[in-house]
Amino acid sequence: MGKKVKVKLDKELYKKIEKVAEVAGYSSPEEFVIHVLEKEISQFEGADSEEEIKKRLKGLGYIS
């Protein structure tokens, strides 16, 4: 992986992430978050334009 950055999360959300990561067997909450983000981002690979990304986001229900 490349350079690391920090992302601020609400404390309540982070507590939920910690719990799910532990139950699911991840080595850390960070590993779980990385996995989830990579999985979601993979749905947009191959999109040729901003319009294609928007179309996919709408299809997934992220935007209307």
C-alpha positions in Angstrom: 0.0 0.0 0.0 1.0 3.6 -0.4 1.1 6.6 1.8 -1.3 6.5 4.8 -3.8 9.2 5.6 -6.2 9.8 8.5 -9.9 9.9 8.2 -12.1 11.3 11.0 -15.1 9.2 12.0 -17.8 9.8 14.5 -17.0 7.9 17.8 -20.3 5.9 17.7 -19.6 4.8 14.2 -16.1 3.7 15.1 -17.4 1.7 18.0 -19.7 -0.1 15.6 -16.8 -0.7 13.3 -14.7 -2.1 16.1 -17.4 -4.5 17.1 -18.1 -5.8 13.6 -14.4 -6.1 12.8 -13.9 -8.2 15.9 -16.9 -10.5 15.3 -15.9 -10.9 11.6 -12.4 -11.9 12.5 -10.5 -8.9 11.1 -7.2 -8.1 12.8 -8.2 -4.5 13.4 -10.9 -2.0 12.6 -8.6 -0.5 10.1 -8.3 -3.7 8.2 -12.1 -4.0 8.1 -12.6 -0.5 6.8 -10.0 -1.0 4.1 -11.7 -4.2 3.0 -15.1 -2.5 2.8 -13.8 0.5 0.9 -11.9 -1.6 -1.6 -15.0 -3.7 -2.2 -17.2 -0.7 -2.8 -14.6 1.1 -5.0 -14.2 -2.0 -7.1 -17.7 -1.5 -8.4 -16.5 1.7 -10.2 -13.4 0.3 -11.8 -13.7 0.5 -15.6 -16.0 3.5 -15.5 -14.8 5.8 -18.3 -16.3 9.1 -17.2 -17.8 11.0 -14.3 -21.2 10.4 -15.8 -20.6 6.6 -15.8 -19.6 6.8 -12.1 -22.8 8.9 -11.3 -24.9 6.3 -13.2 -23.4 3.5 -11.1 -23.8 5.4 -7.9 -27.5 5.9 -8.7 -27.9 2.2 -9.5 -26.5 1.3 -6.1 -28.8 3.8 -4.4 -26.0 6.1 -3.1 -27.4 9.2 -5.0 -30.7 10.0 -6.5 
